[in-house]
Amino acid sequence: MMKNKYSMRIIRAEPLHQHYFRDEQIGMVDNLFLKRKHDKPNFNRRMFDEDFARLFHSMSRRSSNLFDIVSNDDELTQSLFGNVKMRYAPHSVNETVRRWVEEIAQSLIWFGRAYYFLHDDPEHEDVHIASFGSNGVARFFGVLIQWVPKRTEQHWDRDNKEIPREIRILDAGKIMRFAMPGTIKRMLSAQNKTLAVLDKHQYEATEFHPQATHENPNPINHFNFGVWRDTQERALYRATRGTGWKGRKFDSTKHSDFFDCHRLIRFRRNQLMLRDDILRQFSSELSRVGKGYNAGYSVEISATDELPSIEHLDELEARLTREEVAFTEIVNYCFES
Protein backbone atom coordinates (compact mmCIF):
# COMPACT_ATOMS: atom_id res chain seq x y z
CA MET A 1 0.00 0.00 0.00
CA MET A 2 1.44 3.37 -1.02
CA LYS A 3 1.98 5.82 1.80
CA ASN A 4 0.40 9.25 1.57
CA LYS A 5 3.20 11.72 0.88
CA TYR A 6 1.29 14.30 2.90
CA SER A 7 0.98 12.06 6.00
CA MET A 8 1.73 13.84 9.23
CA ARG A 9 1.58 13.25 12.93
CA ILE A 10 1.11 15.79 15.70
CA ILE A 11 2.74 14.88 18.99
CA ARG A 12 3.73 16.43 22.28
CA ALA A 13 7.42 15.78 22.54
CA GLU A 14 10.83 17.15 23.32
CA PRO A 15 12.50 19.04 20.46
CA LEU A 16 14.53 17.05 17.99
CA HIS A 17 18.03 18.39 18.56
CA GLN A 18 19.69 17.17 15.41
CA HIS A 19 17.80 16.10 12.35
CA TYR A 20 19.03 15.82 8.79
CA PHE A 21 16.85 15.56 5.72
CA ARG A 22 17.41 15.19 2.03
CA ASP A 23 16.10 17.65 -0.54
CA GLU A 24 13.82 15.01 -2.03
CA GLN A 25 12.12 14.63 1.36
CA ILE A 26 11.12 18.30 1.47
CA GLY A 27 7.60 19.08 0.28
CA MET A 28 6.07 22.40 -0.67
CA VAL A 29 4.43 22.79 2.73
CA ASP A 30 7.79 22.24 4.47
CA ASN A 31 9.23 25.29 2.73
CA LEU A 32 6.80 27.46 4.69
CA PHE A 33 8.57 26.55 7.94
CA LEU A 34 12.10 25.53 6.98
CA LYS A 35 15.10 27.32 5.62
CA ARG A 36 16.63 24.62 3.49
CA LYS A 37 19.93 26.45 3.28
CA HIS A 38 21.04 29.00 5.80
CA ASP A 39 22.54 32.14 4.38
CA LYS A 40 26.22 31.28 4.11
CA PRO A 41 28.20 34.46 4.75
CA ASN A 42 31.01 35.30 2.40
CA PHE A 43 34.32 37.09 3.00
CA ASN A 44 33.39 40.37 4.77
CA ARG A 45 30.20 39.06 6.37
CA ARG A 46 32.01 36.02 7.78
CA MET A 47 34.80 38.19 9.24
CA PHE A 48 32.28 40.53 10.84
CA ASP A 49 30.26 37.68 12.36
CA GLU A 50 33.42 36.21 13.88
CA ASP A 51 34.62 39.55 15.26
CA PHE A 52 31.26 40.69 16.63
CA ALA A 53 30.60 37.38 18.42
CA ARG A 54 33.89 37.69 20.33
CA LEU A 55 32.36 39.45 23.34
CA PHE A 56 35.14 38.64 25.79
CA HIS A 57 38.87 39.19 25.39
CA SER A 58 42.07 37.90 26.95
CA MET A 59 41.89 39.46 30.41
CA SER A 60 38.35 38.17 30.87
CA ARG A 61 39.60 34.60 30.76
CA ARG A 62 42.06 35.12 33.61
CA SER A 63 39.45 36.42 36.04
CA SER A 64 37.12 34.24 38.08
CA ASN A 65 34.78 37.06 39.05
CA LEU A 66 33.15 38.16 35.81
CA PHE A 67 29.49 37.99 36.82
CA ASP A 68 27.32 38.77 39.82
CA ILE A 69 24.78 35.96 40.22
CA VAL A 70 22.08 36.69 42.79
CA SER A 71 19.52 33.96 43.40
CA ASN A 72 17.01 32.96 46.07
CA ASP A 73 17.83 29.27 45.50
CA ASP A 74 21.57 28.75 45.13
CA GLU A 75 21.22 24.97 45.00
CA LEU A 76 18.91 25.11 41.99
CA THR A 77 21.14 27.71 40.31
CA GLN A 78 24.19 25.50 40.77
CA SER A 79 22.23 22.54 39.37
CA LEU A 80 21.13 24.45 36.28
CA PHE A 81 24.57 25.83 35.49
CA GLY A 82 26.29 22.58 36.34
CA ASN A 83 24.34 20.58 33.76
CA VAL A 84 24.63 22.67 30.61
CA LYS A 85 25.53 20.53 27.61
CA MET A 86 27.93 22.69 25.64
CA ARG A 87 30.83 22.17 23.28
CA TYR A 88 33.19 22.42 26.21
CA ALA A 89 34.24 20.49 29.29
CA PRO A 90 32.66 21.33 32.68
CA HIS A 91 33.72 24.67 34.19
CA SER A 92 32.97 26.93 37.12
CA VAL A 93 29.68 28.80 37.12
CA ASN A 94 31.39 32.03 36.03
CA GLU A 95 33.19 30.31 33.17
CA THR A 96 30.00 28.49 32.17
CA VAL A 97 28.11 31.79 31.97
CA ARG A 98 30.89 33.36 29.87
CA ARG A 99 30.98 30.49 27.39
CA TRP A 100 27.18 30.26 27.34
CA VAL A 101 26.83 33.98 26.56
CA GLU A 102 29.34 33.65 23.72
CA GLU A 103 27.49 30.62 22.34
CA ILE A 104 24.17 32.49 22.44
CA ALA A 105 25.78 35.52 20.78
CA GLN A 106 27.01 33.36 17.90
CA SER A 107 23.54 31.89 17.36
CA LEU A 108 21.89 35.32 17.46
CA ILE A 109 24.36 36.79 14.96
CA TRP A 110 24.07 33.84 12.57
CA PHE A 111 20.41 32.91 12.94
CA GLY A 112 18.70 35.68 14.93
CA ARG A 113 17.47 33.25 17.62
CA ALA A 114 18.77 30.69 20.10
CA TYR A 115 16.88 27.89 21.87
CA TYR A 116 17.69 25.65 24.83
CA PHE A 117 15.62 22.84 26.35
CA LEU A 118 15.61 21.54 29.93
CA HIS A 119 15.63 17.74 29.98
CA ASP A 120 14.53 16.14 33.25
CA ASP A 121 16.50 13.13 34.46
CA PRO A 122 14.25 11.40 37.02
CA GLU A 123 16.75 8.62 37.62
CA HIS A 124 19.37 11.04 38.92
CA GLU A 125 16.85 13.68 40.06
CA ASP A 126 18.60 16.18 37.85
CA VAL A 127 18.04 18.44 34.85
CA HIS A 128 20.17 18.89 31.74
CA ILE A 129 20.13 21.89 29.42
CA ALA A 130 20.93 21.48 25.72
CA SER A 131 20.62 23.73 22.68
CA PHE A 132 18.54 22.89 19.63
CA GLY A 133 18.31 24.55 16.23
CA SER A 134 15.83 27.31 15.46
CA ASN A 135 15.04 25.95 11.99
CA GLY A 136 11.40 24.90 11.90
CA VAL A 137 10.54 26.39 15.31
CA ALA A 138 7.50 28.68 15.29
CA ARG A 139 4.78 29.97 17.60
CA PHE A 140 1.08 29.62 16.75
CA PHE A 141 -1.56 31.16 19.01
CA GLY A 142 0.82 30.97 21.94
CA VAL A 143 1.85 27.36 21.24
CA LEU A 144 5.49 26.66 20.42
CA ILE A 145 6.00 23.98 17.77
CA GLN A 146 8.86 22.38 15.90
CA TRP A 147 8.16 21.42 12.29
CA VAL A 148 10.11 18.30 11.33
CA PRO A 149 9.92 17.04 7.72
CA LYS A 150 9.74 13.36 6.98
CA ARG A 151 13.06 11.66 7.46
CA THR A 152 14.82 8.31 7.40
CA GLU A 153 16.30 6.76 10.50
CA GLN A 154 19.22 4.59 9.53
CA HIS A 155 20.14 1.49 11.55
CA TRP A 156 23.06 -0.85 11.10
CA ASP A 157 21.32 -3.87 12.67
CA ARG A 158 17.89 -3.59 11.05
CA ASP A 159 16.04 -1.99 8.16
CA ASN A 160 15.95 1.77 7.92
CA LYS A 161 12.81 3.38 9.27
CA GLU A 162 10.79 6.00 7.39
CA ILE A 163 9.31 8.57 9.78
CA PRO A 164 6.49 10.81 8.55
CA ARG A 165 6.39 14.57 8.86
CA GLU A 166 5.89 15.74 12.45
CA ILE A 167 4.58 18.77 14.25
CA ARG A 168 6.13 18.58 17.69
CA ILE A 169 4.28 20.58 20.33
CA LEU A 170 6.96 21.76 22.72
CA ASP A 171 6.69 22.45 26.42
CA ALA A 172 7.29 26.19 26.60
CA GLY A 173 7.90 25.89 30.33
CA LYS A 174 11.13 24.01 29.61
CA ILE A 175 12.39 26.12 26.71
CA MET A 176 14.72 29.08 26.98
CA ARG A 177 14.42 31.40 24.01
CA PHE A 178 16.84 34.20 23.15
CA ALA A 179 16.34 36.85 20.45
CA MET A 180 18.56 39.50 18.93
CA PRO A 181 17.80 43.00 20.32
CA GLY A 182 15.75 44.99 17.82
CA THR A 183 18.19 47.90 17.46
CA ILE A 184 21.13 45.61 16.73
CA LYS A 185 19.02 43.40 14.45
CA ARG A 186 18.06 46.39 12.28
CA MET A 187 21.64 47.64 12.25
CA LEU A 188 23.01 44.26 11.12
CA SER A 189 20.28 43.80 8.52
CA ALA A 190 21.15 47.10 6.83
CA GLN A 191 24.89 46.42 7.03
CA ASN A 192 24.66 42.86 5.72
CA LYS A 193 22.90 43.98 2.55
CA THR A 194 25.88 46.13 1.58
CA LEU A 195 28.42 43.51 2.69
CA ALA A 196 26.67 40.95 0.50
CA VAL A 197 27.01 43.25 -2.53
CA LEU A 198 30.68 43.97 -1.77
CA ASP A 199 31.40 40.26 -1.37
CA LYS A 200 29.60 39.44 -4.61
CA HIS A 201 31.65 41.93 -6.64
CA GLN A 202 34.89 41.76 -4.65
CA TYR A 203 37.00 40.12 -7.35
CA GLU A 204 35.32 41.50 -10.45
CA ALA A 205 38.21 43.91 -11.02
CA THR A 206 40.09 40.98 -12.56
CA GLU A 207 37.63 41.08 -15.45
CA PHE A 208 39.11 44.41 -16.52
CA HIS A 209 42.47 42.87 -17.39
CA PRO A 210 42.78 43.07 -21.19
CA GLN A 211 43.42 39.77 -22.91
CA ALA A 212 46.80 39.29 -24.51
CA THR A 213 46.78 38.39 -28.20
CA HIS A 214 49.37 37.29 -30.67
CA GLU A 215 49.38 40.75 -32.22
CA ASN A 216 49.44 42.51 -28.84
CA PRO A 217 51.06 40.24 -26.21
CA ASN A 218 51.45 43.08 -23.66
CA PRO A 219 48.23 45.14 -23.81
CA ILE A 220 48.08 48.37 -21.88
CA ASN A 221 45.57 48.35 -19.03
CA HIS A 222 43.95 51.74 -18.42
CA PHE A 223 41.75 50.49 -15.58
CA ASN A 224 42.67 52.16 -12.26
CA PHE A 225 42.63 49.38 -9.68
CA GLY A 226 43.54 51.83 -6.91
CA VAL A 227 40.32 53.74 -7.47
CA TRP A 228 38.43 50.43 -7.47
CA ARG A 229 39.89 49.46 -4.07
CA ASP A 230 39.28 52.92 -2.60
CA THR A 231 35.66 52.86 -3.76
CA GLN A 232 35.10 49.45 -2.16
CA GLU A 233 36.75 50.60 1.05
CA ARG A 234 34.60 53.74 1.27
CA ALA A 235 31.49 51.64 0.68
CA LEU A 236 32.59 49.27 3.46
CA TYR A 237 33.16 52.11 5.94
CA ARG A 238 29.81 53.72 5.10
CA ALA A 239 28.01 50.39 5.54
CA THR A 240 29.68 49.71 8.90
CA ARG A 241 29.36 53.21 10.34
CA GLY A 242 26.62 52.06 12.72
CA THR A 243 28.46 49.01 14.07
CA GLY A 244 31.90 50.62 14.05
CA TRP A 245 33.55 47.61 12.40
CA LYS A 246 36.77 48.39 10.46
CA GLY A 247 36.85 45.27 8.34
CA ARG A 248 40.20 44.22 9.85
CA LYS A 249 41.87 47.06 7.97
CA PHE A 250 44.94 48.27 9.84
CA ASP A 251 46.55 50.58 7.28
CA SER A 252 46.83 53.73 9.39
CA THR A 253 48.13 55.77 6.44
CA LYS A 254 44.57 55.97 5.09
CA HIS A 255 42.80 57.06 8.27
CA SER A 256 43.67 58.86 11.48
CA ASP A 257 44.11 57.49 14.98
CA PHE A 258 41.03 59.46 15.99
CA PHE A 259 39.05 57.60 13.33
CA ASP A 260 40.36 54.23 14.57
CA CYS A 261 39.56 54.99 18.20
CA HIS A 262 36.06 56.32 17.57
CA ARG A 263 35.33 53.24 15.45
CA LEU A 264 36.76 50.90 18.09
CA ILE A 265 34.69 52.48 20.88
CA ARG A 266 31.51 52.27 18.78
CA PHE A 267 32.15 48.61 17.87
CA ARG A 268 32.91 47.64 21.47
CA ARG A 269 29.84 49.52 22.72
CA ASN A 270 27.61 47.54 20.37
CA GLN A 271 29.20 44.31 21.62
CA LEU A 272 28.55 45.31 25.24
CA MET A 273 24.95 46.20 24.39
CA LEU A 274 24.51 42.68 23.02
CA ARG A 275 26.30 41.14 26.03
CA ASP A 276 24.16 43.01 28.54
CA ASP A 277 20.95 42.22 26.67
CA ILE A 278 21.83 38.51 26.62
CA LEU A 279 22.47 38.66 30.37
CA ARG A 280 19.10 40.37 30.84
CA GLN A 281 17.36 37.67 28.79
CA PHE A 282 19.41 35.07 30.65
CA SER A 283 18.08 36.25 34.01
CA SER A 284 14.50 36.37 32.74
CA GLU A 285 14.56 32.98 31.00
CA LEU A 286 16.32 31.13 33.82
CA SER A 287 13.92 32.62 36.37
CA ARG A 288 10.93 31.56 34.26
CA VAL A 289 11.97 27.95 33.59
CA GLY A 290 13.31 27.60 37.14
CA LYS A 291 9.80 28.17 38.47
CA GLY A 292 8.99 24.69 37.22
CA TYR A 293 11.24 23.38 40.02
CA ASN A 294 10.71 26.14 42.59
CA ALA A 295 7.62 28.31 42.18
CA GLY A 296 9.30 31.33 43.73
CA TYR A 297 12.63 30.96 41.97
CA SER A 298 14.48 33.99 40.66
CA VAL A 299 18.02 34.73 39.52
CA GLU A 300 19.71 37.87 38.27
CA ILE A 301 22.99 37.82 36.35
CA SER A 302 25.00 40.95 35.62
CA ALA A 303 28.56 41.87 34.63
CA THR A 304 30.99 42.85 37.39
CA ASP A 305 33.52 45.66 37.31
CA GLU A 306 36.07 43.13 36.01
CA LEU A 307 34.38 43.43 32.61
CA PRO A 308 34.22 46.57 30.44
CA SER A 309 31.13 48.74 30.71
CA ILE A 310 29.22 51.01 28.34
CA GLU A 311 29.50 53.82 30.87
CA HIS A 312 33.30 53.72 30.81
CA LEU A 313 33.32 53.61 27.01
CA ASP A 314 31.12 56.71 26.98
CA GLU A 315 33.59 58.41 29.30
CA LEU A 316 36.53 57.45 27.08
CA GLU A 317 34.73 58.79 24.01
CA ALA A 318 34.03 62.11 25.74
CA ARG A 319 37.68 62.39 26.80
CA LEU A 320 38.80 61.49 23.26
CA THR A 321 36.66 64.31 21.87
CA ARG A 322 38.37 66.69 24.29
CA GLU A 323 41.81 65.21 23.41
CA GLU A 324 42.33 64.18 27.04
CA VAL A 325 43.04 60.47 26.59
CA ALA A 326 45.88 58.56 24.93
CA PHE A 327 45.05 56.23 22.05
CA THR A 328 46.82 53.34 23.81
CA GLU A 329 44.47 53.62 26.81
CA ILE A 330 41.45 53.20 24.53
CA VAL A 331 42.96 50.29 22.63
CA ASN A 332 44.02 48.53 25.85
CA TYR A 333 40.59 48.95 27.43
CA CYS A 334 38.77 47.63 24.37
CA PHE A 335 41.04 44.70 23.60
CA GLU A 336 42.32 43.59 26.98
CA SER A 337 39.02 43.31 28.80
N, C-alpha and C positions, 0 to 999 in steps of 0.2 A: 504494500500500500504506500503510495507516494505521500510524503509529509508535506503539509501546507507550509510554503515558504514564508508565510506571514504569521506562523504560530508564535505565540508569546506566552510567557507566564509572569504573573505578578506575585512577588513574594516579599515578606518582611525578612530582611537578612542584613548581615554585616556587609560593608562595602567590599567589593572585589578589589584587592590591592594591586594586583598585577594581572592584566588580561591582554592577550595579543590576538589579533584577528586579521584575517587575510582580506584583501580588497574584494574578492569575489563573495565574501560573506556579508558585505555591507549592502543593505538595501536602501531604497530611496528614503524611507522613513527614518533610517538611522542617521542620515546626513543632517537631519534637523537638530540632532542632539550631539553629534560627534564632530570633532575636528580630525579628519583623517590624517592630516599632516600638520603638525605645528609649524608655525612660521620659523624657519631656520634662519637665524640672523647671519648676515655676512660680515665682512671685515670690520667696518666701523661700529656697527651695531653690536657685534660680538664683543669687541673690546670694551665698549661702554658698559654692557651688561656685566662683564667681569669686574670692571673697576667700581661700578656703583654698588654691587652686592658686597664689596669688601668693607663692611661697616666698622670692623675693628682692626687696629694695626698692632705693631710689634709690642709696644709697652703694655697693651691690654692683656697680652697673653702671659705676662710675668706677674700680674697682680691676681690675688685671690679674693679681692673685695671689689668686684665690679658692679654688683647689684645689691640694692636693699630689697629684701623679701620679707614682707610683713604679713603674717597669717594668723588666724585664730585657731588653726589646727595644724601645728607643725608636723605631726606624725603623718597626716594625709598629704601634706605638701611634699615631705620627703619621699613618700611612696610614689606620688605622681612623677616627680622629677627623677626618681631612681629607676623608673621602668620605661624610659623613653627609648624606643627602638630607632636608632639613628645609624648613620654610616660610620660611626665612631665607637671606640671602646668606652666603657663606663667612666664617668668623670665626677668631680664634685658638682654640687648644685650650681655654683656660680659658673663653672665651665660648661655645664649642660645648658644653662640658659644662654650663654654666649653663642655656643654652636647652634642651638635651636633657633635663635634669632637670625643668625646668618643663613640657616637653611630655609627659613620662612622668607627672608628677603630675596633669596635666589628664586624661589617659586613665584613670588609676587612680581618680580621683574620679568621673568620669562613667561608666566602664564596669567598673571593678574590675580590669582587666588591660591590659597593653600588650605588643605584639609588634613585633619588628624582624627583618628578614631580610638576610643578607649575600649579595649578588649578586657572583659572580666575573666579572671582565672580562678574559678571557685575552688579548684583543688588546692591551690596555694594561698587562697584568700588574698588575691592580689589583682592589680590592674596593669595592663600594658598599653602604651600609647604608640601608635604607628601611623605614618603618613599614607595617604592614598591619592591617586591622581584626580585632578579636577575635570578631566575629559568625561563628558557624559553626565556630570552631576548638575542637577537643576532643582529649582523649588517651584512647586505648583500648589497654589492655595494653601501655603504654609507647610506643605509636606515636602521633605527633602527626598529626592529619588536619585538613583544611579541607573542610567540607561546602559545596558550591556548587550551588544549585538550577539547574534548566534556565534558559537565558537566550537572548536574541536578540542576535547581533552585527550591528550596522547598518553598512552600507557605502554610500558615495555613488556608487561606480563599478561596483557589482555587486549582485546580490540579497542580501538579508539572510540570515544564516546562523543556523539553530536549533542550539543546542548542548545536548546532554542533560545531565542531572544528573551531577555529578562528586563523587567522593571523592578529594581530592588528598592523597597521602601526602607529608608534608613532611620535609625533612632537618633533624632536630632539632639536628644539629651546626652548622647555620648560622642557627639561630633564637635570638634573645634574648627571653626572657620575663620580664615584671615583674608582680608581684602586690601588691595592697594589703596592708600589714601587718595581721595578724589583730585586734590590739587596736583599731586605728583603724577597720577595717572594721566591727567590731561596734558601735563608738561611732556611726559615721555611719548605720548601719542603723537603730538605735534612734531617732536624732535625726530622720532623714528621714521616719519614719512620722508623727511629730507635725507636722513642717513640712508634709507633704502635707495633713493635716487642716486646719491653719491656712490654708493657701493655698486649699483648697476652699471654706472658709466665710468667707474674708476680707471679702467685700463683702455678706454676707447681712444686715448691719444695715440696709441700704437697704430691705429688705422690711418693716421695722417702721414705715416712714413711712405714716401713715394717708392714705387717698385722699380728696381733696377732692370734695365733691359740691355740687350746686346749693343744697341746703338748708344745707350747712355748708362754705363755701368755704375756711375757715381752721381745720381741725380741730386740736385740741390733741394733741400727741404726748407721751405719758407715758414713752416708752422712754428709758432713760438711756444715751446713746451713750458717755459717759465711762466708765461701768462696763464696757461692752462692750470698749472699747479697752484698759482696764487688765487685764481678764481675758485678752485675747489676748496682751498683753505679758507677763504673768506666765507664761502657758503657753509662750511662746517662750523666756523665760529658763530655765524649768525644763528644757525640751527640750535647750537648748544648754549646760547646766551642764558637761557633760563636755568639750565642745570649746572652751568659753570664748567662743564667738561672740556678739557683741552685737546682731546684726541691723542694723548701721549706724544704731543709735539713739544720738544724741549729746545728748539732752536731759538735762543734768546735774542738773536740778532734781528728777528722779525717782530718782536713785541717787547714791551718794557717789563721791568720787574713789578711795577705797579699793576700792570695787566695780569701777570701771572698770579700775584697774591690775591687780587680781587676775585679772579676766577677760582682759585683754590678755596678761598673762604666760602664762596657761593656753593661750590660743589660739596664741600664738607658739611655745610649747613643743611643742604638737601638730604644728605645721608643721615644726619642726626635727626632730622624731621621724620624720616622713615623709621629709624631705630626706635625713637620715642613712641611713635604711633604703634609699632609692633608690640612694644612693651605694654602700652595701654590696652591693646586688643588682647594681649597675653593675659593680663590681670582679669579682664572681663570674661574671657572664654574659660579660663581655669576656674574662676569663681563659679561660673554657671554650671559647668559639667561636674565640678566637685560637690555641688548640692545634691547630686544623686547618691553620694556616700555620706554626706553630712549636711542636713538641710540648712544649717546656718553658716556654711563654709564661705570664707572669703579670703582672698590673697591679693596683695598689691606688690607689683614689681617695678622698680625704678632704677635708673642709673645713679651710681654714686659719684662723688667728686673725683674718683680715680679715672673716670671717663670724660672726654671732652663734652662741653655743653654749648648749646646755641647761644646762651647769654654771653659766654666768654668770646665766642666768635664775633658776636655783634660788637663787643667792646674792642676787639682787635681791629675790626673793620673801621670803627670810628677813629681809632688811634692812627690807622693807616692813612685815612683821609686827611688827618691833621699832621701827617709826617712825623709821628711820635713813636713809631715802632719799627724795629729792624726787620728786614725781610726774613732773616734766619729764624727769628722768634715765631713768625707766622708759619713758616714751613715746618719747623720742629713740632709745633702744637698740632698741626693738621696731620702730620705723617707719623708721629711717634706716640700717638695716643688713640 
